[in-house]
Amino acid sequence: MPSKECWSGHKANRSAVHNSKQESRQQDLLIAALGMKLGTRKSSVTIWQPLKLFAYSQLTSLVRRATLKENEHIPKYEKIHNFKVHTFRGPHWCEYCANFMWGLIAQGVKCAGLNSEGLYRVSGFSDLIEDVKMAFDRDGEKADISVNMYEDINIITGALKLYFRDLPIPLITYDAYPKFIESAKTTDPDEQLEILHEALKLLPPAHCETLRYLMAHLKRVTLHEKENLMSAENLGIVFGPTLMRAPELDAMAALNDIRYQRLVVEMLIKNEDILF
């Protein structure tokens, strides 16, 4: 009958063999996952192949996005704006409209109201929105749109939306419209960004600069989503038809494009830091 010491030694040997086999299996899995060979042995383990492919696709996506971000950006465009000339009454497609839009945001929404529930979705009182419009037409940059004058932030957001709706040429122009819609119809996220990047180059400098200011602002709005309940998707629903209009399409085609317009604005907001 084997002694107690002999049995303990046998048990220790079995445990060492088991640990050695386990380490060998782990090494084989790692080799298979990394696609390497160890000596002349070729691993037959393929369980990690899907994970390897997924990791490769994610890495490729990151590289494409980084390349897009470092690629040729839309040139920054700065002009001193004359509010007294270029207001709701003025030639809205002029080179100064970017700074008008920024001035409206800087004086109003940027400073207050980001936590207001339904920001941009809730409509302000139409008569007071018209007052804001008239104030800009009358007083230009001296127009008072502070909280002391208009306590309801929805009046200021309503004036901003009205400005974009009244533009004779939409912020996303008719010429660039098909390219933006193409990006929304593309299923691959990286291709969407690349097409959007090309679409932005089709915009006149003032339109692109205005869009850049607006998307940066709307991105800040989404950072307060818990309070204002306005996600990028919700803002896309509000601003899609406001910033884009289908060029010379029949009513049914224009109606069908609404969902793509929403997606365009949603993608611009979510990827504002990459695209601009």
C-alpha positions, 0 to 999 in steps of 0.5 A: 500500500503506497505511503501517505508521502508517496500519494502526496507526491503523486498528487503534486505531480498530477497538479503540475501536469494539469497546470502545464497543460492549462498554460499550454492551452492558454498560450495556444489561444493567444497565438491563435488570436494574434495570428502568430506561430511558435516554432514549428507548431501550428495552432488549430484553435480558431475560436478567437478568429471572430474577435480578431476580425472585430478588433481589426475592424475597430482599429481600421475604423479608428485609423480612418476617423483619425485620418479624416480628422487630420485631413484637410479641414474646412478653412476657418472663415472670419469676418466682422459682421454689420448687423444693421445691413445683414439681418432678417431683411438683408441678403441672408446668403451674404458672407456675413451670415455666419457671424449673425448666427453666432451673435444670436447664439452667443447673446441668448442660448449659449448663456442661458437655458441649456437645461430647459426641457424641450429646448428647440423642440418647444415653440415660443410665443409667435408674437414675441418671436416676431418682436425679436426679428423686428428688434434685429431688423431695427437695432442690429447688434444692439438688439436686446435679447437678454433674459431681462427682455425675454424670460422664455428661452424658447422665444430666442430659440424660435427666432433662431429657427425662424432665421434659418427657415427664412433663408432664400438659400438653405444653410445646406445649399441646394447644390450640396443637398444630394451629397448630404442625403447620400451620406445618410443613405450609406450604411457604413459609419466610416463611409458616412463620415467620409461622404459628409466631409466631402459634402461640407466642402461643397458649401460656400464658406459662410454657410460652412462656418455657420454650420460649424458654429451651430453644430458646436452649439447643438453638441453642447445642448446634447451634453445637458440631455438629462435635463433638457431631454434633447438628444442628437436624434431629437435635435435632428428631427427639429433642425433637419427640415429647417437647415435642408430643403429638397431642390425641386422635388415633388411632394412625395419625394420631399416627404421621404427625404425628411428621415434622411435630413434628420440623420444628416443633422444627427450625424453632424452633431455627434461627429462635430469634433471630427468633421469641423 
